[in-house]
């Protein structure tokens, strides 16, 4: 049905294009929005804020339906040491069939942090996206199941992200990857974690990543950019939803002004890893991603910025819409180009 959006949109009486600021929303995405709003009305019971655990189950179920699954990737699970005193961290390792086999350079590794507002999301919700990333880039992708709020508020997710990234960096022989060639990548809240790891690498807290891929990243906990107000409701991610995530993850307003919660506030961004920053035209987080990319460029960082004008937050995992799958593939290819350049620089 989403591959034939006009049929659904006419049946729902929503055939008129959606336009904001000269941007026109993708018709497949518009149809998906209609479906999502219908499901939300049917399942909503009103009342109090949803329970995070119940929301996690729904998020994962919807995510797994929204993305086709690549079968040309070998997937294994394991657990890696957590930060001091914390439990081991579940991770999932993805390798495209044939990648790194035989003579020639070893592939790079990408440590991936899933989105979900630091409250929802897990290895299953982003499994299909990580399969796509591994298949397109040829890199070994290690997806990290970091601890979630409210059970584990800030900075637990960051501590897990740093520990898992350091493990990937130190275990290149186990993973069959090129020594020292580790990138970081994440979407939404995971983009925040990837940016924080890259900044920590610049400052010497962990080995520096060779690349960072930030897909519609959440970089400013103050939630006060123009795009957050413009797209506060109606485009999947809402301002109310972001405020709820923030209450769980960073309940102390004083933390909102710190750079690990809001990487956009880092004044000196020189020396961080080369970056791919991706935003969507109809996304509340669009402006903070654009600002971060601009600041990186002004600081002399090699940065590629892409804004997909007709897309919404979450398109990277909406492969049931053909255009979303095409653009997600393009994002993966751009990240792969960054990683291949790093492998060549390292000499394989």
C-alpha positions in Angstrom: 0.0 0.0 0.0 2.8 2.4 0.8 4.4 1.7 -2.6 1.1 3.0 -4.1 0.6 6.1 -1.8 -1.9 7.9 -4.1 -4.5 5.1 -3.5 -4.3 5.3 0.3 -4.2 9.1 0.3 -7.3 9.5 -1.9 -9.1 6.9 0.2 -8.2 8.8 3.4 -9.3 12.1 1.9 -5.7 13.4 2.3 -4.6 13.7 -1.3 -3.4 17.3 -1.2 0.4 17.7 -1.0 2.0 18.7 2.3 4.2 21.8 1.9 6.2 23.7 4.5 8.7 26.5 3.6 8.8 25.5 0.0 9.5 21.9 0.8 7.0 19.2 -0.4 6.7 16.1 1.7 7.4 12.8 -0.1 4.1 11.1 -1.0 5.0 7.7 0.3 6.0 9.2 3.6 2.8 11.2 3.6 0.8 7.9 3.2 2.8 6.3 6.0 1.9 9.3 8.2 -1.7 8.7 7.5 -1.4 5.0 8.4 0.5 5.8 11.6 -2.0 8.4 12.7 -4.9 6.0 12.1 -3.2 3.2 14.1 -2.5 5.7 16.9 -6.1 6.7 17.1 -7.2 3.1 17.2 -4.8 2.1 19.9 -4.8 5.2 22.0 -6.5 4.9 25.4 -5.8 8.5 26.5 -4.8 9.3 30.0 -1.3 9.2 31.4 2.0 9.2 29.6 2.7 5.7 28.1 4.8 3.3 30.1 8.4 3.2 28.7 8.6 -0.6 28.7 5.3 -0.9 26.8 6.4 1.8 24.4 9.7 -0.1 23.7 7.7 -3.2 22.7 5.6 -1.1 20.3 8.5 0.8 18.9 10.4 -2.4 18.2 7.4 -4.1 16.6 6.8 -1.2 14.3 10.4 -0.8 13.4 10.7 -4.4 12.4 7.7 -4.0 10.1 9.0 -0.8 8.5 12.3 -2.1 7.1 13.1 -5.0 4.7 15.7 -7.4 5.9 18.9 -8.1 4.0 19.9 -11.8 4.0 23.4 -11.4 2.5 24.9 -10.5 5.9 26.2 -12.8 8.6 25.0 -11.7 12.0 26.3 -12.8 15.4 25.6 -11.8 19.0 28.0 -11.4 21.8 28.5 -9.5 25.1 31.4 -7.1 25.7 32.6 -5.6 29.0 30.7 -2.6 30.3 32.1 0.4 32.1 33.4 0.0 35.6 30.9 -1.8 37.8 28.3 -2.0 35.0 26.9 -5.1 33.4 28.3 -6.5 30.1 26.9 -4.8 27.0 25.0 -6.9 24.4 26.2 -6.1 20.9 25.4 -7.6 17.5 28.1 -8.0 14.8 27.2 -7.7 11.1 29.5 -8.7 8.2 28.6 -8.8 4.5 29.2 -12.2 3.0 32.8 -12.2 1.6 33.9 -9.0 3.3 37.4 -9.3 4.5 37.9 -12.8 3.1 41.1 -13.7 1.3 44.0 -11.4 0.4 43.7 -7.6 0.5 42.9 -5.0 3.1 40.8 -5.7 6.1 37.5 -3.8 6.3 36.9 -1.0 8.7 34.5 -1.3 11.6 31.5 0.9 12.4 30.2 1.1 15.9 26.5 1.8 15.6 24.3 3.4 18.3 20.5 3.1 17.7 18.0 5.8 18.1 14.9 6.0 20.3 15.4 9.0 22.6 17.7 7.0 25.0 14.4 5.4 26.2 13.3 3.0 23.4 15.1 1.0 20.7 17.4 -2.0 20.9 19.3 -4.4 18.7 16.1 -5.8 17.1 14.6 -2.4 16.3 17.7 -1.4 14.2 18.6 -4.9 13.0 17.5 -4.3 9.4 19.2 -0.9 9.2 22.5 -2.4 10.5 22.2 -5.2 7.9 21.8 -2.6 5.2 24.8 -0.6 6.5 27.0 -3.7 6.6 25.9 -4.8 3.1 26.4 -1.4 1.4 29.6 -0.3 3.2 31.4 -3.7 3.4 32.4 -2.7 6.9 31.9 -4.8 10.0 29.1 -3.1 11.9 28.9 -3.6 15.7 25.5 -2.4 17.0 25.4 -1.5 20.7 22.5 -2.3 23.1 23.4 0.5 25.6 21.4 0.9 28.8 18.1 2.9 28.5 16.4 5.5 30.7 14.5 5.9 32.9 16.1 2.9 34.6 19.5 4.1 33.6 19.4 7.9 33.0 22.3 10.1 31.8 25.2 9.4 31.5 24.7 5.6 31.4 24.2 5.5 27.7 27.3 7.5 27.1 29.4 5.3 29.4 28.2 2.2 27.5 28.8 3.8 24.2 32.4 4.7 25.1 33.1 1.2 26.5 31.7 -0.6 23.5 33.5 1.7 21.0 36.8 1.1 22.9 36.2 -2.7 22.8 35.6 -2.6 19.0 38.8 -0.5 18.6 40.9 -2.9 20.7 39.5 -6.2 19.3 40.2 -5.7 15.6 41.8 -9.2 15.4 38.7 -10.9 16.8 36.5 -8.9 14.4 38.8 -9.3 11.4 39.0 -5.6 10.8 41.7 -3.1 10.0 43.7 -2.0 13.0 42.7 1.5 14.2 40.0 1.9 11.5 36.8 2.3 13.6 34.1 4.8 12.8 31.0 5.7 14.8 27.5 6.1 13.5 24.0 6.6 14.9 20.6 7.9 14.3 18.7 10.4 16.4 19.7 9.8 20.1 22.3 7.4 18.7 23.6 10.3 16.6 24.1 12.2 19.8 26.1 9.3 21.3 28.2 9.0 18.1 29.0 12.7 18.3 29.9 12.5 21.9 32.3 9.5 21.3 33.9 11.5 18.4 34.4 14.5 20.7 35.8 12.2 23.5 38.2 10.7 20.9 39.4 14.2 19.9 40.1 14.9 23.6 41.9 11.6 24.2 39.4 9.8 26.4 39.2 7.0 23.9 41.1 6.4 20.6 39.9 8.8 18.0 37.4 7.4 15.4 38.3 7.7 11.8 34.8 8.9 10.8 31.4 9.9 12.3 28.0 9.4 10.7 25.2 11.4 12.3 21.8 10.7 10.9 19.2 13.3 12.0 21.2 13.6 15.3 19.7 14.9 18.6 22.4 17.5 19.5 20.7 20.1 21.6 18.7 19.1 24.8 17.3 22.6 25.1 14.7 21.8 22.4 14.3 25.4 21.2 15.4 25.6 17.6 13.1 27.0 14.9 12.5 23.6 13.3 11.5 22.1 16.6 8.7 24.7 16.9 7.8 24.5 13.2 7.4 20.7 13.2 6.3 20.2 16.8 3.5 17.8 15.7 2.3 15.7 12.8 5.6 14.3 11.4 6.3 11.2 13.5 8.7 12.8 16.0 6.9 15.4 18.1 8.1 18.1 20.5 5.9 16.5 23.3 7.6 13.1 22.6 11.0 14.7 22.8 10.2 16.4 26.1 9.0 13.1 27.5 12.3 11.4 26.4 14.2 14.3 28.0 12.4 13.9 31.3 13.5 10.3 31.4 17.1 10.7 30.2 18.2 14.1 31.5 15.6 15.2 34.1 18.0 17.9 35.5 17.7 21.1 33.4 21.3 22.0 34.4 22.5 19.1 32.4 20.9 20.4 29.2 23.6 23.0 29.0 26.5 20.5 29.1 28.2 19.4 26.0 27.6 15.6 26.5 23.9 16.3 26.5 24.1 19.0 23.9 27.2 18.6 21.7 26.1 21.6 19.6 27.2 23.7 22.5 30.9 22.7 22.2 32.7 25.9 21.3 35.8 24.4 19.9 35.0 21.6 17.4 38.4 21.5 15.8 40.1 18.1 15.3 37.1 15.8 15.5 36.7 13.0 13.0 35.5 13.6 9.4 31.7 13.7 9.5 28.7 12.8 7.5 25.7 14.7 8.8 22.2 13.9 7.5 19.0 15.7 8.2 15.4 15.7 6.9 13.4 18.7 5.7 10.3 17.9 7.8 12.2 16.9 11.0 12.1 18.9 14.3 15.9 18.1 14.7 16.8 19.5 11.3 18.2 22.8 12.5 20.5 21.4 15.1 22.0 19.0 12.7 22.5 21.8 10.1 24.1 24.0 12.8 26.5 21.2 13.9 27.6 20.5 10.3 28.2 24.2 9.7 30.2 24.5 12.9 32.3 21.5 12.0 33.1 23.0 8.6 33.9 26.4 10.1 36.3 24.5 12.5 38.2 23.0 9.6 36.6 19.5 9.9 36.0 17.6 6.7 32.2 17.4 6.7 29.6 16.3 4.2 26.1 17.6 5.0 23.0 16.3 3.3 19.4 17.5 4.0 16.8 15.3 2.3 14.1 18.0 1.9 11.1 15.7 1.4 11.8 13.4 4.3 10.9 13.1 8.0 12.7 12.0 11.1 13.1 8.2 11.0 13.3 7.8 7.2 16.5 5.8 7.6 14.5 2.9 9.0 11.4 3.3 6.8 12.4 1.1 3.9 8.9 0.0 3.2 8.7 3.3 1.4 10.8 2.8 -1.7 12.2 6.4 -1.7 13.2 6.0 2.0 15.1 2.8 1.2 16.9 4.4 -1.7 18.0 7.3 0.5 19.0 5.1 3.4 21.1 3.2 0.9 22.7 6.4 -0.3 23.5 7.4 3.3 25.1 4.0 3.9 27.1 4.5 0.7 28.4 7.9 1.8 29.4 6.4 5.2 31.2 3.6 3.3 33.1 6.2 1.3 34.4 7.8 4.5 35.4 4.4 5.8 37.1 3.2 2.6 39.2 6.4 2.6 40.3 5.7 6.2 41.2 2.1 5.2 43.4 3.4 2.4 45.0 6.0 4.6 45.8 3.3 7.2 47.3 1.1 4.5 44.8 -1.7 5.1 
